[in-house]
């Protein structure tokens, strides 16, 4: 199995697990950290190669942190669909560059976020309805 395919499968599996909600009361905020790739994820998180997604504007609500580098060519599989619907604000780490794409397979229009970005109102920034279909998180 190629390294790229393995990374994509690992990313999709981790997103499916990370996007699952807990059985906590509705007032609690869930936070998930998805460490990718399979090796060196903790080091990448500490070194600043991550993006945190929030399901409410202004960095509120449930959040999920994705650690890169990783390419997610579709957000239509399993629980990753929740991520596609619920991204309202995003922060990137000091070494992370994030590209969000309008279409699957990293295609069509995209919006980029440089290292250290804090975008409190993502739908306005995207300009394509706020719906993300794929993404790429790379490290500097």
N, C-alpha and C positions, 0 to 999 in steps of 0.2 A: 504494500500500500504506500503511495507516495506521501511525502511529508506534508504537502499542502492539503491533500485529502484527509489525512489523519488529523491535522490541525483543525480543519473545518468540522469534522465529526466530533472532535473533542470539544470544540467551542459550542456546537449545537447542543451537545449533551449537557455541558455545564450550564448553558443558558436555560435549558429546560428545568434543571434542578434549581437554579438560582431564582428563576421567575416564579416558582411556586410560593404561595402565601402560606403563612402559618395558621394555626387554629386559634389565634389570639383574638381578644375582643376587638370590635371595629375601631375603637379609639387608639389602639396601639399602632405604632409605626414599625413596619418590617424593614429590615436592612439585610441585604445579601451581598457577599463578596464572592465573585467568581474569579478564581485564580487560573489564568491561562498564560502560557502554554503549560503542558504537563510537567515540565521541569523548569525550575527557576522562577516560578510564579511569585513566590514571596519576595524574592530579590527584586523582581520587576515592580512590585507594589511599593517597596521601600525606595526604589530608585526613581519613582515618579512616573512610571509608564502605566497610567490608568485613566479611566473615565467613569464618573459617577452620574447615573441617570436618576431623576426624580419624577414621580408621577403627579406632582403638582408644581405650579409656577413658583418662582422665588426659592427654589431648593427646599421645598417642604414635601411632606408625605413620605410614602415608602420610597426606598432607594435601592439601587443595585450598582455595585462597582465591578466593572469589567477590567481585567488586567491584560495588557497586550505584550507582544504584538499578536493581533488576530484579525482575520477577515471572516465576517459572517455574511455569506452570500444570499441568505434568505432568513427572514424572521417569521415565516409562515408555518414552521414545524413545531408541534407540541406547545409547551408553555411559553416558548419564545414569542408567540403571538401577543401575549400580554405586554411584553416590552415594546412592541411596535405601536400598540395603542396608547401606552401610558407615559411616553417620554414628553414631559412638559418643560423640564429644565435640565441643564447638564453642566458639569465641571470637568475640566481635563487636568491631569497632573502636569508637573513642570517639565516632563520629557515626553509627553504624549501628544500626538497629532491625530485628530479624529475626523473622518469623512463619513457623513450620513448621506445615503443615496435614496432617491425617489423610487427607484425600481430595484427588483431583485438582481442578483449577480453583479452587484457593484456597477450598475448602469444608469443611464439617463442623467438628469440633473443631480448635482451633489452640492453640499455645503460643508466647508471645512472649518475646523476649530483648531487654533494654534495651542501650543503648550500654555498652561496657566489660564485658560479661558473659563469665565463664569457667565453662562448664558441663562438668564432668569426666565425668559419668555421664548421658548424654542419655536413654537408654531409661527410666530412672526418672522423669525430669522430664516426659517426654512423656505418659506415662500411657495411651497408646493403642498399646502394643506396640512402640514404638520405630521404627515404619515411617513414613517421611515420604513423602507423595505429591506435594506441591507446596510452594512457599515464596515469600515476598516479602521482599526486602531493601530497606529505604528509608533515606534519609539525612536527618539533622537539620541 
